[in-house]
Amino acid sequence: MKSGNSIRLLCVAGLLLAANGCSQGPSEESSATAELNLHPTTFEQAELSLKQIDELQKIDPARAQTALTTIQASLNELNHLVARLEPEPGHFVSFYESEPGLIGISETGPAEGTRLVTSDAVRQLSATELFQRLAHGVEPPESLVRAQAREVTAHLSELPKDNDSSIGKNVACSVSNQHPLTADGVASVEQPLTSGDGPWWSANVCYKSGDFRGCFPNWGGGGFASASAKTSFFQVAPFSGDFVSVRFQYEGATRFTDAVFPGSWSGWWWHSDSFWDCCGICACGTKDYNRRSHRWDILNAAGDGFHWTHAFKWSCGDTFSCDQSP
């Protein structure tokens, strides 16, 4: 690692990843959380545990935080975390391989901070190249290198497989189970990004293009967005209450779930499997993504205030254009 920079590479396999780095070992479970399953082995178990921790947060925040710290190691394993780095203090970029050849990228940092994973970076750089740029030249871990190699070869064919081209499949929906929060509905403790930043969120963060998009400042109670798409983009910034859970499902199966806390601004980018459109000669062909079902959910959000936005793309003609943030 180069000296003099603030990059911190974080441990991935077998160790607990706490909110601000790696702990030396798992925390002891308190009596209040001992009945919780803090080492889930399935997404279903993890979602139940996060729901229980959300309920505990309202009566014993300290014990709930201990439970969240403990469960994080299992969430990292379930989410197939392959690399994480901290380019700036409190600012994390994570790489996930939800299944062989499918790499998703997550960025979490202070709500008032600058986004580091830009549209141009995602379009122009591979996962390993993006890691190196953010780490100022530090070599990516072998786990990410292997995932990148699988992305190059996995799910590639000369013709689209079930590319979901029928017009009827374009139908998508976005639903929230509550109306936007009013002043009376906002919890008492607010963070740097507040309910008053709704107009700013709409103007500066919400996606402005894409085949299906939504912009939801000052929201509460949870919500979801889904579409048959090639790529999807999702951002959320809780500003009051405790934490919310974000879940991503691909082809109806959960591929990612994690907690996002007030004061943080988190964003994700995910793509479908890919194929080569060879036009008879692959040397002149282009690589494109298949149309697959993408769904994003905000869960455990009762009483919480947050801003969120989503976008899905399916009319883009190749991976280069599909990867460009809308």
C-alpha positions in Angstrom: 0.0 0.0 0.0 1.3 3.5 -0.8 2.2 5.5 2.2 0.6 8.9 2.9 -2.9 8.1 1.6 -6.0 7.4 3.6 -7.0 4.2 1.8 -7.9 1.4 4.2 -8.5 -2.1 2.8 -10.9 -4.0 4.9 -10.9 -7.7 5.7 -13.6 -9.8 4.0 -13.6 -13.5 4.7 -14.2 -14.9 8.1 -13.9 -11.7 10.1 -16.5 -9.3 11.4 -16.8 -6.0 9.5 -18.0 -3.4 11.9 -19.3 0.0 10.8 -15.9 1.6 11.0 -13.6 -1.3 10.2 -12.7 -4.8 11.3 -13.1 -5.9 14.8 -10.8 -8.3 16.6 -13.6 -10.9 17.0 -17.3 -11.3 17.5 -19.0 -9.4 20.2 -20.6 -11.3 23.1 -24.3 -11.5 22.7 -26.2 -9.7 25.5 -29.0 -11.4 27.3 -31.5 -9.3 25.4 -30.2 -10.4 22.0 -29.2 -14.0 22.8 -32.6 -15.3 21.5 -31.9 -13.5 18.2 -30.3 -15.5 15.4 -27.2 -13.3 14.9 -25.5 -15.8 12.6 -28.1 -16.5 9.9 -27.3 -18.9 7.1 -30.1 -17.9 4.8 -31.5 -14.5 3.6 -34.9 -15.5 5.1 -33.2 -15.9 8.5 -31.3 -12.6 8.1 -34.4 -10.6 7.2 -36.2 -12.0 10.3 -33.3 -11.1 12.5 -33.1 -7.5 11.0 -36.8 -7.1 11.7 -36.3 -8.2 15.3 -33.3 -5.9 15.7 -35.3 -3.0 14.3 -37.9 -3.6 17.0 -35.2 -3.9 19.7 -33.8 -0.6 18.5 -36.8 1.3 19.7 -36.5 0.0 23.3 -32.8 -0.6 23.7 -30.6 1.1 21.1 -27.3 0.0 22.6 -28.1 -3.6 22.5 -29.6 -3.3 19.0 -26.3 -1.8 17.9 -24.4 -4.7 19.4 -26.7 -7.1 17.5 -26.2 -5.2 14.2 -22.4 -5.3 14.7 -22.5 -9.1 15.3 -24.8 -9.9 12.4 -22.7 -8.0 9.9 -20.2 -10.8 9.4 -23.1 -13.2 8.3 -24.6 -10.5 6.1 -21.3 -10.1 4.3 -21.1 -13.8 3.7 -24.7 -14.1 2.5 -24.2 -11.1 0.2 -21.0 -12.6 -1.2 -18.8 -9.7 -0.4 -15.5 -10.1 -2.3 -13.8 -6.7 -1.6 -14.3 -3.5 0.4 -12.2 -0.5 0.8 -12.4 2.9 2.7 -11.1 5.5 0.3 -12.0 8.3 2.8 -12.8 8.1 6.5 -16.3 6.7 6.9 -16.7 6.2 3.2 -17.0 2.6 2.0 -17.1 1.0 -1.5 -18.1 -2.7 -1.6 -18.0 -5.3 -4.4 -20.4 -8.2 -4.3 -20.6 -11.3 -6.5 -24.2 -12.3 -6.1 -23.6 -15.3 -8.3 -20.7 -16.3 -10.5 -20.1 -13.6 -13.1 -22.6 -11.0 -11.6 -20.8 -8.2 -9.7 -22.7 -5.5 -7.9 -21.2 -2.3 -6.4 -22.3 -0.5 -3.3 -21.2 2.9 -2.0 -22.0 4.1 1.5 -20.8 7.4 3.1 -21.8 10.5 5.0 -24.9 12.1 3.6 -23.0 15.4 3.1 -20.1 13.7 1.3 -19.1 13.5 -2.3 -20.0 10.3 -4.3 -16.9 8.5 -5.4 -18.4 5.8 -7.8 -19.3 8.0 -10.8 -21.2 7.1 -13.9 -18.0 7.4 -16.0 -16.1 5.1 -13.7 -18.7 2.4 -13.8 -18.9 2.6 -17.6 -15.2 2.8 -18.4 -13.6 0.6 -15.7 -13.8 -3.0 -14.8 -14.4 -3.9 -11.1 -10.7 -4.4 -10.5 -9.7 -1.2 -12.3 -12.3 0.7 -10.3 -10.9 -0.7 -7.1 -7.4 0.3 -8.1 -8.5 3.8 -8.9 -10.2 4.3 -5.6 -7.2 2.7 -3.8 -4.7 4.9 -5.6 -3.0 2.0 -7.3 -3.2 -0.6 -4.6 -3.7 -4.0 -6.1 -7.2 -5.5 -5.7 -7.6 -8.6 -3.5 -7.5 -12.0 -5.2 -11.1 -12.6 -4.4 -12.1 -9.6 -6.6 -9.7 -10.6 -9.3 -11.2 -14.1 -9.5 -14.8 -12.6 -9.5 -13.7 -10.3 -12.4 -12.4 -13.3 -14.3 -15.7 -15.1 -13.8 -17.6 -12.0 -15.0 -15.7 -12.1 -18.3 -16.6 -15.7 -19.0 -19.8 -16.5 -17.2 -23.2 -16.4 -18.9 -21.8 -15.4 -22.3 -23.3 -16.9 -25.4 -23.5 -16.0 -29.1 -27.2 -15.3 -29.0 -29.5 -13.9 -26.2 -31.0 -16.4 -23.9 -34.5 -15.6 -22.9 -33.8 -11.9 -23.5 -37.4 -11.0 -22.5 -38.1 -8.9 -25.5 -41.9 -8.9 -25.5 -43.5 -5.5 -24.9 -45.7 -6.8 -22.2 -42.6 -7.6 -20.0 -41.7 -3.9 -20.0 -44.4 -3.2 -17.4 -42.8 -2.2 -14.1 -44.1 -0.8 -10.8 -43.0 1.2 -7.9 -45.0 1.2 -4.7 -44.6 2.7 -1.2 -46.9 1.6 1.6 -47.1 5.1 3.1 -47.4 8.7 1.8 -44.4 11.1 1.9 -43.6 12.1 5.5 -45.1 15.4 6.8 -43.4 17.3 9.6 -45.6 15.5 12.1 -44.4 12.2 10.9 -40.7 12.8 11.2 -38.9 11.4 14.2 -37.3 13.7 16.6 -33.6 13.0 15.9 -32.4 14.2 12.4 -29.0 13.9 10.7 -27.1 16.1 8.3 -29.4 15.3 5.5 -32.9 16.1 6.7 -36.5 16.3 5.5 -35.8 19.8 4.5 -33.4 18.5 1.8 -36.2 17.0 -0.2 -36.1 19.6 -3.0 -32.3 19.3 -3.2 -32.5 15.5 -3.4 -35.0 15.8 -6.3 -32.9 18.3 -8.2 -29.4 16.8 -7.6 -29.7 13.1 -6.8 -32.8 11.6 -8.3 -32.2 9.9 -11.6 -33.3 11.9 -14.6 -33.4 9.2 -17.3 -33.8 5.4 -17.7 -36.7 3.4 -19.0 -38.4 3.4 -15.6 -37.4 5.7 -12.8 -38.8 7.2 -9.6 -37.9 10.0 -7.2 -39.2 10.0 -3.6 -38.0 12.7 -1.2 -39.3 12.8 2.4 -40.6 9.2 2.4 -41.5 6.8 5.1 -42.8 3.3 5.9 -40.9 1.4 3.2 -41.3 0.9 -0.5 -40.2 -1.1 -3.5 -39.4 -0.8 -7.2 -39.2 -3.6 -9.8 -38.7 -4.1 -13.5 -37.5 -6.5 -16.1 -34.2 -4.7 -16.9 -30.6 -5.0 -18.0 -29.2 -2.8 -15.2 -30.7 -1.1 -12.2 -29.6 1.8 -10.0 -30.8 2.5 -6.4 -30.1 5.2 -3.8 -31.4 5.8 -0.3 -30.5 8.3 2.5 -32.3 7.8 5.8 -32.5 11.0 7.8 -34.5 10.1 10.9 -35.5 7.1 13.0 -33.1 4.2 13.3 -32.0 2.0 10.4 -33.8 0.7 7.3 -33.0 -2.5 5.4 -32.4 -2.6 1.7 -32.9 -5.8 -0.3 -32.1 -6.6 -3.9 -33.8 -9.6 -5.7 -32.7 -11.0 -9.0 -35.0 -13.3 -10.9 -37.1 -13.6 -7.8 -34.3 -14.7 -5.5 -32.7 -12.5 -2.8 -29.1 -11.6 -3.7 -28.4 -8.8 -1.2 -29.7 -7.4 2.1 -28.1 -4.9 4.5 -28.9 -2.1 6.9 -28.5 1.6 6.1 -28.3 4.1 9.0 -29.5 7.7 9.3 -26.8 10.1 8.3 -25.6 7.7 5.6 -26.2 7.9 1.8 -26.0 4.5 0.1 -26.2 3.7 -3.6 -26.1 0.4 -5.6 -25.6 -0.6 -9.2 -26.4 -4.1 -10.5 -26.5 -5.7 -13.9 -28.0 -8.9 -15.4 -26.1 -11.7 -17.0 -24.7 -11.0 -20.4 -24.4 -12.4 -24.0 -22.5 -11.7 -27.2 -24.4 -10.4 -30.2 -22.0 -11.7 -32.7 -23.6 -10.8 -36.1 -22.0 -14.0 -37.4 -18.5 -13.0 -36.5 -17.8 -12.4 -32.8 -14.9 -10.1 -33.5 -17.4 -7.5 -34.8 -20.1 -8.2 -32.2 -21.1 -6.3 -29.0 -21.6 -7.5 -25.5 -25.0 -6.9 -24.0 -27.0 -7.7 -20.9 -30.0 -10.0 -20.8 -33.4 -8.7 -19.6 -33.9 -10.1 -16.1 -36.2 -9.3 -13.1 -34.7 -6.7 -10.8 -36.4 -5.7 -7.6 -35.3 -3.3 -4.8 -37.1 -3.1 -1.4 -36.8 -0.8 1.6 -37.8 -2.8 4.7 -38.0 -2.3 8.5 -38.8 1.4 7.8 -41.8 2.0 10.1 -41.4 5.4 11.7 -38.2 6.2 9.7 -37.7 9.1 7.3 -35.6 8.7 4.2 -35.1 10.0 0.6 -34.8 7.4 -2.2 -34.6 7.1 -6.0 -34.4 4.3 -8.5 -33.9 3.7 -12.2 -34.0 0.7 -14.5 -32.7 0.4 -18.0 -33.6 -2.1 -20.7 -33.6 -0.3 -24.1 -29.8 0.4 -23.9 -28.0 -1.5 -26.7 -24.8 -2.7 -25.1 -23.1 -3.0 -21.8 -21.3 0.4 -22.2 -24.6 2.3 -22.5 -26.4 0.2 -20.0 -23.8 0.8 -17.3 -24.1 4.6 -17.6 -25.9 6.0 -14.6 -29.2 7.5 -15.6 
